[in-house]
Amino acid sequence: MDDKSLYAAILGVKEPWAVEKVELRLVDGEVHVWVALPKDTVWGCPECQAAASTGDKQPVPHLGIDETAFARRHQYVSVVTDLDRSRVL
C-alpha cells in the first residue's frame, strides 16, 4: 500500500475526494496530507439539486477534524474546520 492509499484509509477519504500528496516531516514530528477534489467536480444543493460552488479553493494549512455522536443516538457527525480562519468547512 502506498502513502496516499494508507492516509486515505486512515482519514476515511472517499471519492470524489482523493489524497493528492503526503509529506512526512520526521524531524518536526509532523505528517502533512493534501486532500483535493478533481478540478471538474460540481456539487449539488441537497434540497433543490442546483449546482453549487466548491468554495474559494484556497489552501487550508491547518485543518481540524472532530467527530462526535449526534443526539447520543450513535449517529456520528464529522466537523472539519479551517483552524487559521476559524471557520467550518
Distance bins in CASP14 RR format, pairs under 12 A and 6 or more apart:
PFRMAT RR
TARGET T0000
AUTHOR 0000-0000-0000
RMODE 2
METHOD distances of the structure
MODEL  1
1 7 0 0 0 0 1 0 0 0 0 0 0
1 8 0 0 0 0 1 0 0 0 0 0 0
1 9 1 0 0 1 0 0 0 0 0 0 0
1 10 0 0 0 0 0 1 0 0 0 0 0
1 19 0 0 0 0 0 1 0 0 0 0 0
1 22 0 0 0 0 0 1 0 0 0 0 0
2 8 0 0 0 0 1 0 0 0 0 0 0
2 9 0 0 0 0 0 1 0 0 0 0 0
2 19 0 0 0 0 1 0 0 0 0 0 0
2 21 0 0 0 0 0 1 0 0 0 0 0
2 22 0 0 0 0 1 0 0 0 0 0 0
3 9 0 0 0 0 0 1 0 0 0 0 0
3 10 0 0 0 0 0 1 0 0 0 0 0
3 19 0 0 0 0 1 0 0 0 0 0 0
3 20 0 0 0 0 0 1 0 0 0 0 0
3 21 0 0 0 0 1 0 0 0 0 0 0
3 22 1 0 1 0 0 0 0 0 0 0 0
3 23 0 0 0 0 1 0 0 0 0 0 0
3 24 1 0 0 1 0 0 0 0 0 0 0
3 31 0 0 0 0 1 0 0 0 0 0 0
3 32 0 0 0 0 0 1 0 0 0 0 0
3 33 0 0 0 0 1 0 0 0 0 0 0
3 34 0 0 0 0 0 1 0 0 0 0 0
4 10 0 0 0 0 0 1 0 0 0 0 0
4 11 0 0 0 0 0 1 0 0 0 0 0
4 13 0 0 0 0 1 0 0 0 0 0 0
4 17 0 0 0 0 0 1 0 0 0 0 0
4 18 1 0 0 1 0 0 0 0 0 0 0
4 19 1 0 1 0 0 0 0 0 0 0 0
4 20 1 0 0 1 0 0 0 0 0 0 0
4 21 1 0 0 1 0 0 0 0 0 0 0
4 22 1 0 1 0 0 0 0 0 0 0 0
4 23 0 0 0 0 0 1 0 0 0 0 0
4 33 0 0 0 0 1 0 0 0 0 0 0
4 34 0 0 0 0 1 0 0 0 0 0 0
4 35 0 0 0 0 1 0 0 0 0 0 0
4 36 0 0 0 0 0 1 0 0 0 0 0
5 11 0 0 0 0 0 1 0 0 0 0 0
5 12 0 0 0 0 0 1 0 0 0 0 0
5 13 0 0 0 0 1 0 0 0 0 0 0
5 18 0 0 0 0 0 1 0 0 0 0 0
5 19 1 0 0 1 0 0 0 0 0 0 0
5 22 0 0 0 0 1 0 0 0 0 0 0
6 12 0 0 0 0 0 1 0 0 0 0 0
6 13 0 0 0 0 0 1 0 0 0 0 0
6 19 0 0 0 0 1 0 0 0 0 0 0
6 22 1 0 0 1 0 0 0 0 0 0 0
6 24 0 0 0 0 0 1 0 0 0 0 0
6 31 0 0 0 0 0 1 0 0 0 0 0
6 33 0 0 0 0 0 1 0 0 0 0 0
7 13 1 0 0 1 0 0 0 0 0 0 0
7 17 0 0 0 0 0 1 0 0 0 0 0
7 18 0 0 0 0 0 1 0 0 0 0 0
7 19 1 0 1 0 0 0 0 0 0 0 0
7 20 0 0 0 0 0 1 0 0 0 0 0
7 21 0 0 0 0 1 0 0 0 0 0 0
7 22 1 0 1 0 0 0 0 0 0 0 0
7 23 0 0 0 0 0 1 0 0 0 0 0
7 24 0 0 0 0 0 1 0 0 0 0 0
7 31 1 0 0 1 0 0 0 0 0 0 0
7 32 0 0 0 0 0 1 0 0 0 0 0
7 33 1 0 1 0 0 0 0 0 0 0 0
7 34 0 0 0 0 1 0 0 0 0 0 0
7 35 0 0 0 0 1 0 0 0 0 0 0
8 14 0 0 0 0 1 0 0 0 0 0 0
8 15 0 0 0 0 1 0 0 0 0 0 0
8 17 0 0 0 0 1 0 0 0 0 0 0
8 18 1 0 0 1 0 0 0 0 0 0 0
8 19 1 0 1 0 0 0 0 0 0 0 0
8 20 0 0 0 0 0 1 0 0 0 0 0
8 21 0 0 0 0 0 1 0 0 0 0 0
8 22 0 0 0 0 1 0 0 0 0 0 0
8 33 0 0 0 0 1 0 0 0 0 0 0
8 34 0 0 0 0 0 1 0 0 0 0 0
8 35 0 0 0 0 1 0 0 0 0 0 0
8 36 0 0 0 0 0 1 0 0 0 0 0
9 19 0 0 0 0 1 0 0 0 0 0 0
9 33 0 0 0 0 0 1 0 0 0 0 0
10 19 0 0 0 0 1 0 0 0 0 0 0
10 22 0 0 0 0 0 1 0 0 0 0 0
10 31 0 0 0 0 1 0 0 0 0 0 0
10 33 0 0 0 0 1 0 0 0 0 0 0
10 35 0 0 0 0 0 1 0 0 0 0 0
10 65 0 0 0 0 0 1 0 0 0 0 0
11 17 0 0 0 0 1 0 0 0 0 0 0
11 18 0 0 0 0 0 1 0 0 0 0 0
11 19 1 0 0 1 0 0 0 0 0 0 0
11 22 0 0 0 0 0 1 0 0 0 0 0
11 31 0 0 0 0 0 1 0 0 0 0 0
11 33 1 0 0 1 0 0 0 0 0 0 0
11 34 0 0 0 0 0 1 0 0 0 0 0
11 35 1 0 0 1 0 0 0 0 0 0 0
11 63 0 0 0 0 0 1 0 0 0 0 0
11 64 0 0 0 0 0 1 0 0 0 0 0
11 65 1 0 0 1 0 0 0 0 0 0 0
11 67 0 0 0 0 0 1 0 0 0 0 0
11 78 0 0 0 0 0 1 0 0 0 0 0
11 80 0 0 0 0 0 1 0 0 0 0 0
12 18 0 0 0 0 0 1 0 0 0 0 0
12 19 0 0 0 0 1 0 0 0 0 0 0
12 33 0 0 0 0 0 1 0 0 0 0 0
12 35 0 0 0 0 1 0 0 0 0 0 0
12 65 0 0 0 0 0 1 0 0 0 0 0
12 67 0 0 0 0 0 1 0 0 0 0 0
12 78 0 0 0 0 1 0 0 0 0 0 0
12 80 0 0 0 0 0 1 0 0 0 0 0
13 19 1 0 1 0 0 0 0 0 0 0 0
13 20 0 0 0 0 0 1 0 0 0 0 0
13 22 0 0 0 0 0 1 0 0 0 0 0
13 33 0 0 0 0 1 0 0 0 0 0 0
13 34 0 0 0 0 0 1 0 0 0 0 0
13 35 1 0 1 0 0 0 0 0 0 0 0
13 36 0 0 0 0 1 0 0 0 0 0 0
13 37 0 0 0 0 0 1 0 0 0 0 0
13 65 0 0 0 0 0 1 0 0 0 0 0
13 78 0 0 0 0 0 1 0 0 0 0 0
13 80 0 0 0 0 0 1 0 0 0 0 0
14 35 0 0 0 0 0 1 0 0 0 0 0
14 37 0 0 0 0 0 1 0 0 0 0 0
14 78 0 0 0 0 0 1 0 0 0 0 0
15 35 0 0 0 0 0 1 0 0 0 0 0
15 36 0 0 0 0 0 1 0 0 0 0 0
15 37 0 0 0 0 1 0 0 0 0 0 0
15 38 0 0 0 0 1 0 0 0 0 0 0
15 41 0 0 0 0 1 0 0 0 0 0 0
16 35 0 0 0 0 0 1 0 0 0 0 0
16 36 0 0 0 0 1 0 0 0 0 0 0
16 37 1 0 1 0 0 0 0 0 0 0 0
16 38 1 0 0 1 0 0 0 0 0 0 0
16 39 0 0 0 0 0 1 0 0 0 0 0
16 40 0 0 0 0 1 0 0 0 0 0 0
16 41 1 0 1 0 0 0 0 0 0 0 0
16 42 0 0 0 0 1 0 0 0 0 0 0
16 43 0 0 0 0 1 0 0 0 0 0 0
16 54 0 0 0 0 1 0 0 0 0 0 0
17 33 0 0 0 0 0 1 0 0 0 0 0
17 34 0 0 0 0 0 1 0 0 0 0 0
17 35 1 0 1 0 0 0 0 0 0 0 0
17 36 1 0 0 1 0 0 0 0 0 0 0
17 37 1 0 0 1 0 0 0 0 0 0 0
17 38 0 0 0 0 1 0 0 0 0 0 0
17 41 0 0 0 0 1 0 0 0 0 0 0
17 43 0 0 0 0 0 1 0 0 0 0 0
17 54 0 0 0 0 0 1 0 0 0 0 0
17 80 0 0 0 0 0 1 0 0 0 0 0
17 89 0 0 0 0 0 1 0 0 0 0 0
18 33 0 0 0 0 0 1 0 0 0 0 0
18 34 0 0 0 0 1 0 0 0 0 0 0
18 35 1 0 0 1 0 0 0 0 0 0 0
18 36 1 0 0 1 0 0 0 0 0 0 0
18 37 1 0 0 1 0 0 0 0 0 0 0
18 38 1 0 0 1 0 0 0 0 0 0 0
18 39 0 0 0 0 0 1 0 0 0 0 0
18 41 0 0 0 0 0 1 0 0 0 0 0
19 31 0 0 0 0 0 1 0 0 0 0 0
19 32 0 0 0 0 0 1 0 0 0 0 0
19 33 1 0 0 1 0 0 0 0 0 0 0
19 34 1 0 0 1 0 0 0 0 0 0 0
19 35 1 0 1 0 0 0 0 0 0 0 0
19 36 0 0 0 0 1 0 0 0 0 0 0
19 37 0 0 0 0 0 1 0 0 0 0 0
20 32 0 0 0 0 0 1 0 0 0 0 0
20 33 0 0 0 0 1 0 0 0 0 0 0
20 34 1 0 1 0 0 0 0 0 0 0 0
20 35 1 0 0 1 0 0 0 0 0 0 0
20 36 1 0 1 0 0 0 0 0 0 0 0
20 37 0 0 0 0 1 0 0 0 0 0 0
20 38 0 0 0 0 0 1 0 0 0 0 0
20 39 0 0 0 0 0 1 0 0 0 0 0
20 59 0 0 0 0 0 1 0 0 0 0 0
21 31 0 0 0 0 0 1 0 0 0 0 0
21 32 1 0 0 1 0 0 0 0 0 0 0
21 33 1 0 0 1 0 0 0 0 0 0 0
21 34 1 0 1 0 0 0 0 0 0 0 0
21 35 0 0 0 0 1 0 0 0 0 0 0
21 36 0 0 0 0 1 0 0 0 0 0 0
21 59 0 0 0 0 0 1 0 0 0 0 0
22 30 0 0 0 0 0 1 0 0 0 0 0
22 31 1 0 0 1 0 0 0 0 0 0 0
22 32 1 0 0 1 0 0 0 0 0 0 0
22 33 1 0 1 0 0 0 0 0 0 0 0
22 34 1 0 0 1 0 0 0 0 0 0 0
22 35 0 0 0 0 0 1 0 0 0 0 0
23 29 0 0 0 0 0 1 0 0 0 0 0
23 30 0 0 0 0 1 0 0 0 0 0 0
23 31 1 0 0 1 0 0 0 0 0 0 0
23 32 1 0 1 0 0 0 0 0 0 0 0
23 33 1 0 0 1 0 0 0 0 0 0 0
23 34 0 0 0 0 1 0 0 0 0 0 0
24 30 1 0 0 1 0 0 0 0 0 0 0
24 31 1 0 1 0 0 0 0 0 0 0 0
24 32 0 0 0 0 1 0 0 0 0 0 0
24 33 0 0 0 0 1 0 0 0 0 0 0
25 31 1 0 0 1 0 0 0 0 0 0 0
25 32 1 0 0 1 0 0 0 0 0 0 0
25 33 0 0 0 0 0 1 0 0 0 0 0
26 32 0 0 0 0 0 1 0 0 0 0 0
30 61 0 0 0 0 0 1 0 0 0 0 0
30 62 0 0 0 0 0 1 0 0 0 0 0
32 59 0 0 0 0 0 1 0 0 0 0 0
32 60 0 0 0 0 0 1 0 0 0 0 0
32 61 0 0 0 0 1 0 0 0 0 0 0
32 62 0 0 0 0 0 1 0 0 0 0 0
32 63 0 0 0 0 0 1 0 0 0 0 0
33 60 0 0 0 0 0 1 0 0 0 0 0
33 61 0 0 0 0 0 1 0 0 0 0 0
33 63 0 0 0 0 1 0 0 0 0 0 0
33 65 0 0 0 0 0 1 0 0 0 0 0
34 59 0 0 0 0 1 0 0 0 0 0 0
34 60 0 0 0 0 1 0 0 0 0 0 0
34 61 0 0 0 0 0 1 0 0 0 0 0
34 63 0 0 0 0 0 1 0 0 0 0 0
35 59 0 0 0 0 0 1 0 0 0 0 0
35 60 0 0 0 0 1 0 0 0 0 0 0
35 63 0 0 0 0 1 0 0 0 0 0 0
35 65 0 0 0 0 0 1 0 0 0 0 0
35 80 0 0 0 0 1 0 0 0 0 0 0
35 89 0 0 0 0 0 1 0 0 0 0 0
36 54 0 0 0 0 0 1 0 0 0 0 0
36 57 0 0 0 0 1 0 0 0 0 0 0
36 59 0 0 0 0 1 0 0 0 0 0 0
36 60 0 0 0 0 0 1 0 0 0 0 0
37 43 0 0 0 0 1 0 0 0 0 0 0
37 53 0 0 0 0 0 1 0 0 0 0 0
37 54 1 0 0 1 0 0 0 0 0 0 0
37 55 0 0 0 0 1 0 0 0 0 0 0
37 57 0 0 0 0 1 0 0 0 0 0 0
38 54 0 0 0 0 1 0 0 0 0 0 0
39 54 0 0 0 0 1 0 0 0 0 0 0
39 57 0 0 0 0 1 0 0 0 0 0 0
40 54 0 0 0 0 0 1 0 0 0 0 0
41 51 0 0 0 0 0 1 0 0 0 0 0
41 52 0 0 0 0 0 1 0 0 0 0 0
41 53 0 0 0 0 0 1 0 0 0 0 0
41 54 1 0 1 0 0 0 0 0 0 0 0
41 55 0 0 0 0 0 1 0 0 0 0 0
41 57 0 0 0 0 0 1 0 0 0 0 0
42 49 0 0 0 0 0 1 0 0 0 0 0
42 50 0 0 0 0 0 1 0 0 0 0 0
42 51 1 0 1 0 0 0 0 0 0 0 0
42 52 1 0 0 1 0 0 0 0 0 0 0
42 53 0 0 0 0 1 0 0 0 0 0 0
42 54 1 0 0 1 0 0 0 0 0 0 0
42 55 0 0 0 0 0 1 0 0 0 0 0
43 49 0 0 0 0 0 1 0 0 0 0 0
43 50 0 0 0 0 1 0 0 0 0 0 0
43 51 1 0 0 1 0 0 0 0 0 0 0
43 52 1 0 1 0 0 0 0 0 0 0 0
43 53 1 0 0 1 0 0 0 0 0 0 0
43 54 1 0 1 0 0 0 0 0 0 0 0
43 55 0 0 0 0 1 0 0 0 0 0 0
44 50 1 0 0 1 0 0 0 0 0 0 0
44 51 1 0 1 0 0 0 0 0 0 0 0
44 52 1 0 1 0 0 0 0 0 0 0 0
44 53 0 0 0 0 1 0 0 0 0 0 0
44 54 0 0 0 0 1 0 0 0 0 0 0
45 51 1 0 0 1 0 0 0 0 0 0 0
45 52 1 0 1 0 0 0 0 0 0 0 0
45 53 0 0 0 0 0 1 0 0 0 0 0
46 52 0 0 0 0 1 0 0 0 0 0 0
54 89 0 0 0 0 0 1 0 0 0 0 0
55 82 0 0 0 0 0 1 0 0 0 0 0
55 87 0 0 0 0 0 1 0 0 0 0 0
55 89 0 0 0 0 1 0 0 0 0 0 0
56 82 0 0 0 0 0 1 0 0 0 0 0
56 85 0 0 0 0 0 1 0 0 0 0 0
56 87 0 0 0 0 0 1 0 0 0 0 0
56 89 0 0 0 0 0 1 0 0 0 0 0
57 89 0 0 0 0 0 1 0 0 0 0 0
58 82 0 0 0 0 1 0 0 0 0 0 0
58 84 0 0 0 0 0 1 0 0 0 0 0
58 85 0 0 0 0 1 0 0 0 0 0 0
58 87 0 0 0 0 0 1 0 0 0 0 0
58 89 0 0 0 0 0 1 0 0 0 0 0
59 82 0 0 0 0 1 0 0 0 0 0 0
59 84 0 0 0 0 1 0 0 0 0 0 0
59 85 0 0 0 0 0 1 0 0 0 0 0
60 80 0 0 0 0 1 0 0 0 0 0 0
60 81 0 0 0 0 1 0 0 0 0 0 0
60 82 1 0 1 0 0 0 0 0 0 0 0
60 83 0 0 0 0 1 0 0 0 0 0 0
60 84 1 0 0 1 0 0 0 0 0 0 0
60 85 0 0 0 0 1 0 0 0 0 0 0
60 86 0 0 0 0 0 1 0 0 0 0 0
60 87 0 0 0 0 1 0 0 0 0 0 0
60 88 0 0 0 0 0 1 0 0 0 0 0
60 89 1 0 0 1 0 0 0 0 0 0 0
61 82 0 0 0 0 1 0 0 0 0 0 0
61 83 0 0 0 0 1 0 0 0 0 0 0
61 84 1 0 0 1 0 0 0 0 0 0 0
61 85 0 0 0 0 0 1 0 0 0 0 0
62 80 0 0 0 0 0 1 0 0 0 0 0
62 81 0 0 0 0 1 0 0 0 0 0 0
62 82 1 0 0 1 0 0 0 0 0 0 0
62 83 1 0 1 0 0 0 0 0 0 0 0
62 84 1 0 1 0 0 0 0 0 0 0 0
62 85 0 0 0 0 1 0 0 0 0 0 0
62 86 0 0 0 0 0 1 0 0 0 0 0
62 87 0 0 0 0 0 1 0 0 0 0 0
62 89 0 0 0 0 0 1 0 0 0 0 0
63 78 0 0 0 0 0 1 0 0 0 0 0
63 79 0 0 0 0 0 1 0 0 0 0 0
63 80 1 0 0 1 0 0 0 0 0 0 0
63 81 1 0 0 1 0 0 0 0 0 0 0
63 82 1 0 0 1 0 0 0 0 0 0 0
63 83 1 0 0 1 0 0 0 0 0 0 0
63 84 0 0 0 0 1 0 0 0 0 0 0
63 85 0 0 0 0 0 1 0 0 0 0 0
63 87 0 0 0 0 0 1 0 0 0 0 0
63 88 0 0 0 0 0 1 0 0 0 0 0
63 89 1 0 0 1 0 0 0 0 0 0 0
64 78 0 0 0 0 0 1 0 0 0 0 0
64 79 0 0 0 0 1 0 0 0 0 0 0
64 80 1 0 0 1 0 0 0 0 0 0 0
64 81 1 0 1 0 0 0 0 0 0 0 0
64 82 1 0 0 1 0 0 0 0 0 0 0
64 83 1 0 1 0 0 0 0 0 0 0 0
64 84 0 0 0 0 0 1 0 0 0 0 0
64 85 0 0 0 0 0 1 0 0 0 0 0
64 86 0 0 0 0 0 1 0 0 0 0 0
64 87 0 0 0 0 0 1 0 0 0 0 0
64 88 0 0 0 0 1 0 0 0 0 0 0
64 89 0 0 0 0 1 0 0 0 0 0 0
65 77 0 0 0 0 0 1 0 0 0 0 0
65 78 1 0 0 1 0 0 0 0 0 0 0
65 79 1 0 0 1 0 0 0 0 0 0 0
65 80 1 0 1 0 0 0 0 0 0 0 0
65 81 1 0 0 1 0 0 0 0 0 0 0
65 82 0 0 0 0 0 1 0 0 0 0 0
65 83 0 0 0 0 0 1 0 0 0 0 0
65 88 0 0 0 0 0 1 0 0 0 0 0
65 89 0 0 0 0 1 0 0 0 0 0 0
66 76 0 0 0 0 0 1 0 0 0 0 0
66 77 0 0 0 0 1 0 0 0 0 0 0
66 78 1 0 0 1 0 0 0 0 0 0 0
66 79 1 0 1 0 0 0 0 0 0 0 0
66 80 0 0 0 0 1 0 0 0 0 0 0
66 81 1 0 0 1 0 0 0 0 0 0 0
66 83 0 0 0 0 0 1 0 0 0 0 0
66 88 0 0 0 0 0 1 0 0 0 0 0
66 89 0 0 0 0 0 1 0 0 0 0 0
67 75 0 0 0 0 0 1 0 0 0 0 0
67 76 1 0 1 0 0 0 0 0 0 0 0
67 77 1 0 0 1 0 0 0 0 0 0 0
67 78 1 0 1 0 0 0 0 0 0 0 0
67 79 1 0 0 1 0 0 0 0 0 0 0
67 80 0 0 0 0 1 0 0 0 0 0 0
68 74 0 0 0 0 0 1 0 0 0 0 0
68 75 0 0 0 0 0 1 0 0 0 0 0
68 76 1 0 0 1 0 0 0 0 0 0 0
68 77 1 0 0 1 0 0 0 0 0 0 0
68 78 0 0 0 0 1 0 0 0 0 0 0
68 79 1 0 0 1 0 0 0 0 0 0 0
69 75 1 0 0 1 0 0 0 0 0 0 0
69 76 1 0 1 0 0 0 0 0 0 0 0
69 77 0 0 0 0 1 0 0 0 0 0 0
69 78 0 0 0 0 0 1 0 0 0 0 0
70 76 1 0 0 1 0 0 0 0 0 0 0
70 77 1 0 1 0 0 0 0 0 0 0 0
70 78 0 0 0 0 0 1 0 0 0 0 0
70 79 0 0 0 0 0 1 0 0 0 0 0
71 77 0 0 0 0 1 0 0 0 0 0 0
77 88 0 0 0 0 0 1 0 0 0 0 0
78 88 0 0 0 0 0 1 0 0 0 0 0
78 89 0 0 0 0 0 1 0 0 0 0 0
79 87 0 0 0 0 0 1 0 0 0 0 0
79 88 1 0 0 1 0 0 0 0 0 0 0
79 89 0 0 0 0 1 0 0 0 0 0 0
80 87 0 0 0 0 0 1 0 0 0 0 0
80 88 1 0 0 1 0 0 0 0 0 0 0
80 89 1 0 1 0 0 0 0 0 0 0 0
81 87 1 0 0 1 0 0 0 0 0 0 0
81 88 1 0 1 0 0 0 0 0 0 0 0
81 89 1 0 0 1 0 0 0 0 0 0 0
82 88 1 0 0 1 0 0 0 0 0 0 0
82 89 1 0 1 0 0 0 0 0 0 0 0
83 89 0 0 0 0 0 1 0 0 0 0 0
END
